[in-house]
Amino acid sequence: MEQSLSSSIAKEVWRLAVQVAMDSLASDTGDSDGRRHALPPDMALQMFRRRLAALECGMTPRELDVCARTLIGMTAEGIALDLNVKKSSVSTYRKRAYARLGISSQSQLYRLLM
């Protein structure tokens, strides 16, 4: 029962993060009704992961995963649930990735790739 609840929470966190990402990545080229188009969440993750890897700073695959999820708006708790790791591990991966990138904050990560 508890595992089912955790799974439900993880899915809801993922859904909310995807919605935030889609809103932030939406292009302004909309239909005649004014609706905006966005990248599907999996594509957004792949795009950010590729862009991070292209920086060639030696980040590990898990650091890339954490940073890509950060860029689409997921919280540390949401990332932990999605990657099935502890929240403290997410924090550690993020700190290591920031050190490799020569940055010290999430806003710098956004500026680096946006």
N, C-alpha and C positions, 0 to 999 in steps of 0.2 A: 504494500500500500504506500509506504513512504517513498519507495523508488518510483512508483507511478506518479506520485505528487511531484517529485523532483523533475521527472520527465515532462510533465505538464507545464511546470514553471519554466523549464528550459525552452520549451516550444513557444511559450508566450513571450519570453524575453527575446528569443530569436525573431518572432513576428514583429515585435515593437522595434527592435533594432533595424530590421529590414525596412520598415516603414519610414523610420528616420533617415536611413541611407537613401531610400528612393526619393524622398522629398528633397534631400540635399543634393543629389546627383541629377535631378531631373533637368532636362534641357528646356530651354525656353521656346523651342520649336514645337508648338502644340498644334492640335487640330483646330478647325474653325470654331469649335465650341470653347477653346481656351484651355483645354486639358493639357497637362504637361506629360511628357514621356520620361521614363527612368530606366536605368539599367536593372535587369533582374539581379537579385541579391548575390547569387553565385557568380555572376559575371563581374559584379562590383568587387567582390572578394578577390577573384582571380586578377582583375586589373590592378588593384592596389598591391597585391602580392608580387606581381611581375614588376611593377614600378619600384617597389622596395628592393627586389632582388637586383634590378638593373643598377642600383647605386653601388653594387659590388663592395659592400663594407664588411662582408663576412658573417652576416647574420645567419643563425641556425634556422632550419625549417620552422621550429616552434616559435621562435622570435618573429619570423615573418607572419605566421598565423595570427599571433597576438596583435601585432601592429596593424595588420590588414583589418582585423575585426574592430580595433580601436578606431580606425579611419571611417568605418561605416557606422560608428556611433554606439557600439556595444559597450556596456559597462564591464568592469573587471569581474563582477559576479556572473554576468551573462556569458562572458568569454570562458570563464571557468566551467560553467555548466555545459557550454557548447563543446569545449575541448576535453571535457571530463578530467580536469585537473583542479587542484586547490586554488582558491583565490590568491593565496600568498605566492603560489607558483606563477600565476599571471603577473603579479607585481614584479617578481624576480625577472621573468622573461622581458618584461617591458623595460625595466631598468638596464638590463644588459643590452637590449637593442638600442636604447637611447644613447648609451655610452658608445656603442659602435658607430652610431650616426653622428655623434658629437653634438647632441641636443640634450635638453634637460626638462622638456615639458611636452605635453600633448599638443599644445598650440603650435609649438615649433615643428612637431611631426606633421600637422596639417599644412603648415606653410611650406614645408619641404617638398610635399607632393602635390599641392594644389596649384 
